[in-house]
Amino acid sequence: MSVGREPHGDAGWEPVAAVGAMEAEVLRAALETADIPVVSRGETVGTIYALTATELGQVVLLVPADRLEEARALLQGSTAINFPEGD
């Protein structure tokens, strides 16, 4: 399985999602579990400035162009989890 955070250029990679950092980790795990290679862009800005709920805090997940439809189908079939709020 090929997993990374910075491909050598984006040629051949297509965006499959643009989400917050926490959701990106969940979606990345789902893609990796399905053996779909995934890389991300945009994590550094959010990490440096502690941005998670704004566009600057977004992470773009990229997958190989030939796996894009498979990745979309996987992510569209996912169900949101509503976690209870802490005390």
C-alpha positions, 0 to 999 in steps of 0.5 A, spaced: 500 500 500 502 506 498 501 512 503 504 518 503 503 526 505 507 529 499 507 526 492 512 528 487 507 533 484 500 532 483 500 529 476 496 523 476 492 525 483 485 527 483 482 531 489 477 526 492 475 530 498 476 537 502 475 537 509 477 539 516 483 535 519 480 531 523 475 528 518 481 527 513 484 522 518 478 518 518 477 518 511 484 517 510 483 511 514 477 508 510 481 509 503 487 506 506 483 500 509 480 499 502 488 499 499 486 506 495 493 510 495 491 517 498 496 523 500 494 530 503 495 537 501 494 543 506 495 540 513 501 544 514 497 551 514 492 548 519 497 545 524 502 551 524 496 556 526 491 551 529 486 552 524 481 546 524 474 550 522 476 554 516 478 554 509 485 555 511 484 549 516 482 544 510 485 538 508 485 536 500 485 528 500 488 526 493 487 519 490 490 516 483 486 518 477 485 511 476 482 510 483 478 516 483 471 513 482 472 507 487 474 512 492 468 517 491 464 511 491 467 508 498 466 515 501 459 516 499 457 510 502 460 512 509 455 514 514 457 520 519 458 519 526 455 523 531 459 523 537 456 525 544 458 532 547 463 531 553 461 534 560 
